[in-house]
Amino acid sequence: MEAVLRQCLPPEVELRYGTALTDVANRSDGVTVTLQDGTVLDADLLVGADGIHSTVRRLVFGQESRHLRYLGLHTAAFTFDDPDVHAATKHTFCLTDSIDRQMGFYALRDGRVAAFAVHRSADPTLPDDHRVAIQRAYAGLGWVTPRALEQCPPAVDIYYDQVAQIELARWSAGRVVLLGDAAYAVSLIAGQGASLGIAGAFLLADRLAHAPAIQRGTAEFERLWRPVVEDKQRNARSMARWFLPSSPIDLRIRRVMLRLTRMPFVSGYVTSILAGEDTKLTDVMRQASGTTATPMVA
């Protein structure tokens, strides 16, 4: 996905790698940013699309703790090599049928296996050693999990984070606007993070292209997009119980619901309960369809 998006950029767009944002001077008539390598850049608009732990958000909107809603879960992901596990998970995505913690596995085309893990934790603090934390949290799950835990890579090669959402009173300030997880992370429970990021970018570009002023464009983007995002966030919070069962009863209910998703006429209704209705999303994107919006890149 990233490669496809990058290929669609016009040739005059300059890409910079190996540096980071260290300062933002946000003015009414423009924005100046300073990079880690000392470079200073001026632009009409800064779009912060740098994820749930956004540097742009921290510099312009304040500390992350003010905007992050912890959902009571830790998550991790890593890859490993094991021919037997690869064969067992080929052509399907497998989840352990377990309470308060679960691991998922799927085979990659290059012969490796991808592992996904999530478990409940009352403490949002991340562990110092991710590998040790994973091996402790998921010990005893059975099936192929012991082999996966044995081959869990060093912490530097593991993705480990809280399961959380970002909630902001406003997504823009002056000549700075946030986009995607930086503005409105919905969490892995809701999924659709990439879709909401890309569709939000399209809508933002459309509103900027048709607004008489940049601030009007960012405000219109937020007016249209915020109801869509907040619906997904509410749905994720209500769905947390079924995403990771916390009792034998919840586990049995989830089994029934998953079986129902395979039945004709029932699958659409159950899926809408689990994933939320997309009526708001459809309506908003219809308003922006048929335009020739060009994204502004700072």
C-alpha positions in Angstrom: 0.0 0.0 0.0 2.8 2.4 0.9 4.6 1.7 -2.3 1.5 2.3 -4.4 0.8 5.6 -2.7 4.4 6.7 -3.1 4.3 5.9 -6.9 1.3 8.2 -7.2 3.1 11.2 -6.0 3.8 13.9 -8.6 7.5 14.2 -9.5 8.0 17.6 -7.9 7.3 16.2 -4.4 10.5 15.9 -2.4 10.8 13.0 0.0 13.2 13.1 2.9 14.4 10.1 4.9 16.5 9.7 8.0 15.4 12.8 9.9 12.7 13.8 12.3 10.7 16.8 13.3 12.0 18.7 16.3 10.1 22.1 16.3 7.0 23.6 14.8 6.4 27.4 14.5 2.7 27.7 13.8 1.5 31.1 12.4 -1.7 32.4 10.9 0.0 32.9 7.5 2.1 29.7 7.4 4.2 27.2 9.3 7.9 26.7 9.8 9.3 23.3 10.8 12.8 22.4 12.0 14.2 18.9 11.3 16.6 16.9 13.4 19.4 17.4 10.9 19.0 21.2 11.3 17.0 21.8 8.1 14.3 24.5 8.3 11.3 24.3 6.0 8.5 26.8 5.3 5.1 25.7 4.1 1.5 26.8 3.8 0.3 23.8 5.7 1.7 21.0 7.9 -0.2 17.7 7.8 0.8 15.5 10.8 0.2 11.9 9.6 2.7 10.4 11.9 0.7 7.8 13.8 -0.8 7.3 17.2 2.4 8.5 18.9 2.5 11.6 16.7 5.4 14.0 17.2 3.4 16.8 15.4 0.5 16.3 17.8 2.8 16.5 20.8 4.6 19.7 19.6 1.4 21.5 18.6 -1.5 20.0 20.7 0.3 19.0 23.9 1.5 15.8 25.6 0.1 12.4 24.4 -1.3 11.5 27.8 -3.9 14.2 27.4 -5.4 12.7 24.3 -4.8 8.9 24.6 -7.6 6.6 25.8 -6.3 3.3 26.9 -8.6 0.3 26.2 -7.1 -2.1 28.7 -5.1 -4.2 26.2 -1.5 -4.7 25.2 -0.7 -6.0 21.7 2.4 -7.3 19.9 3.4 -8.6 16.5 6.5 -10.3 15.1 7.6 -12.8 12.4 9.5 -16.0 12.7 10.7 -19.0 10.6 9.1 -22.4 11.2 8.2 -24.7 8.3 5.7 -26.8 10.4 3.9 -23.7 11.7 3.9 -22.2 8.2 2.2 -25.4 6.9 -0.3 -25.4 9.7 -1.4 -21.8 9.1 -1.2 -21.7 5.3 -4.2 -20.2 3.4 -5.9 -19.2 6.7 -5.7 -16.9 9.7 -5.7 -18.9 12.9 -6.5 -17.6 16.4 -6.3 -19.3 19.8 -9.7 -19.8 21.3 -8.8 -18.4 24.7 -9.8 -16.0 27.5 -8.0 -12.7 28.3 -5.2 -13.4 25.9 -4.9 -14.8 22.4 -2.4 -15.3 19.6 -3.0 -15.3 15.9 -0.9 -16.7 13.1 -0.8 -16.6 9.3 1.7 -17.8 6.8 3.6 -15.3 4.7 4.6 -15.8 1.1 8.3 -15.8 1.8 8.0 -18.8 4.1 7.9 -16.9 7.4 5.0 -16.9 9.9 3.5 -13.7 11.2 2.3 -13.7 14.8 -0.2 -11.3 16.4 -0.9 -11.2 20.1 -3.2 -9.3 22.4 -3.8 -9.6 26.2 -5.6 -7.7 28.9 -3.6 -5.5 31.2 -4.8 -3.1 33.8 -1.5 -1.3 33.6 -0.9 0.7 30.4 2.8 0.9 31.1 4.9 -0.9 28.4 7.4 -3.5 29.6 11.1 -2.9 29.4 11.8 -6.2 27.6 9.1 -6.9 25.0 10.4 -10.5 24.3 10.3 -11.5 27.9 6.9 -9.9 28.4 5.4 -11.8 25.5 6.8 -15.1 26.6 5.3 -14.7 30.1 1.9 -13.4 29.0 1.2 -16.1 26.5 2.9 -19.1 28.1 0.7 -22.2 28.3 -1.7 -21.4 25.4 -0.9 -24.6 23.6 -1.0 -25.6 19.9 1.8 -23.9 18.0 2.2 -21.0 20.5 5.2 -22.7 22.4 7.1 -22.8 19.1 6.3 -19.2 18.3 7.3 -18.1 21.8 10.6 -20.0 21.5 11.4 -18.2 18.3 10.2 -14.7 19.3 12.9 -12.3 18.1 14.8 -9.7 20.1 12.8 -6.7 21.3 14.1 -4.5 18.5 12.3 -6.7 16.0 9.0 -6.8 17.9 6.0 -4.4 17.5 4.6 -3.9 21.0 2.2 -1.2 22.1 -0.9 -0.3 24.0 -4.3 -0.7 22.4 -5.6 2.8 22.5 -7.6 5.5 20.8 -6.8 9.2 20.2 -9.4 11.7 21.2 -8.9 15.4 20.4 -11.3 18.4 20.8 -9.9 19.7 17.5 -7.8 18.2 14.7 -6.4 21.5 13.4 -4.7 24.6 14.9 -3.7 27.5 12.7 -1.7 26.0 9.8 -1.3 22.5 11.3 -3.8 19.7 10.8 -3.7 16.1 12.0 -4.7 13.1 9.9 -5.1 9.3 10.4 -4.1 7.8 13.7 -2.3 11.0 14.7 -5.8 12.6 14.9 -8.2 9.8 15.5 -6.7 6.4 16.1 -9.7 4.0 16.4 -7.5 1.0 17.7 -6.9 -2.4 16.2 -10.3 -3.5 17.7 -12.1 -1.4 15.2 -9.7 -2.1 12.4 -10.0 0.1 9.3 -7.1 2.3 10.4 -5.6 2.4 6.9 -8.9 3.0 5.2 -9.8 5.9 7.5 -6.3 7.3 7.0 -6.4 7.2 3.2 -10.1 8.2 2.9 -9.5 11.0 5.4 -6.5 12.2 3.3 -8.7 12.3 0.2 -11.4 14.3 1.9 -8.9 16.7 3.4 -7.3 17.3 -0.1 -10.8 17.8 -1.6 -11.9 20.3 1.0 -8.6 22.2 0.7 -8.9 22.3 -3.0 -12.4 23.9 -2.9 -12.1 26.2 0.2 -11.3 29.9 -0.1 -8.8 29.6 2.8 -6.8 26.8 4.3 -8.4 27.1 7.7 -11.8 26.9 6.1 -10.7 23.7 4.3 -9.4 22.0 7.5 -12.5 23.0 9.4 -14.8 21.6 6.7 -12.8 18.4 6.6 -13.2 17.9 10.4 -16.9 18.8 10.3 -17.5 16.0 7.7 -15.1 13.4 8.9 -15.5 13.6 12.7 -18.9 11.8 12.9 -17.5 8.9 10.8 -14.5 8.5 13.1 -16.4 8.9 16.4 -18.8 6.2 15.2 -15.9 3.8 14.6 -14.4 4.6 18.0 -17.6 4.1 19.9 -18.1 0.8 18.1 -14.6 -0.4 19.0 -15.1 0.4 22.7 -18.4 -1.6 22.7 -16.8 -4.4 20.8 -13.8 -4.9 23.1 -15.7 -7.6 25.1 -16.2 -9.8 22.0 -12.8 -9.0 20.5 -11.1 -10.6 23.5 -13.4 -12.6 25.7 -12.9 -12.2 29.5 -15.0 -15.2 30.6 -16.1 -18.6 29.5 -19.6 -17.2 28.7 -18.1 -14.4 26.5 -16.0 -17.0 24.7 -19.0 -19.2 23.9 -21.0 -16.2 22.7 -18.2 -15.2 20.4 -18.0 -18.7 19.0 -21.7 -18.5 18.1 -21.4 -15.0 16.6 -18.4 -16.1 14.4 -20.4 -19.2 13.2 -23.3 -16.9 12.3 -21.0 -14.8 10.1 -20.7 -17.8 7.7 -24.5 -18.0 7.2 -26.2 -16.2 4.2 -28.5 -13.3 5.1 -27.2 -13.4 8.7 -23.6 -12.5 8.0 -24.3 -9.0 6.9 -26.2 -8.2 10.1 -23.7 -9.7 12.4 -20.8 -8.1 10.6 -22.5 -4.7 11.0 -22.7 -5.3 14.7 -19.1 -6.2 15.0 -17.6 -3.6 12.6 -20.2 -0.8 12.6 -22.4 0.6 9.8 -20.6 2.5 7.0 -23.6 4.8 6.2 -21.8 7.9 7.4 -18.6 7.0 5.6 -20.5 6.4 2.3 -22.4 9.7 2.6 -19.2 11.7 3.3 -17.3 10.1 0.5 -20.2 10.6 -1.9 -20.0 14.3 -1.2 -16.3 14.4 -2.3 -16.7 12.0 -5.3 -16.3 13.3 -8.8 -13.8 16.0 -7.8 -10.2 16.5 -8.9 -8.7 17.1 -5.5 -4.9 17.3 -5.3 -3.3 16.8 -1.9 -1.1 19.6 -0.5 2.2 18.2 0.7 4.3 20.2 3.2 
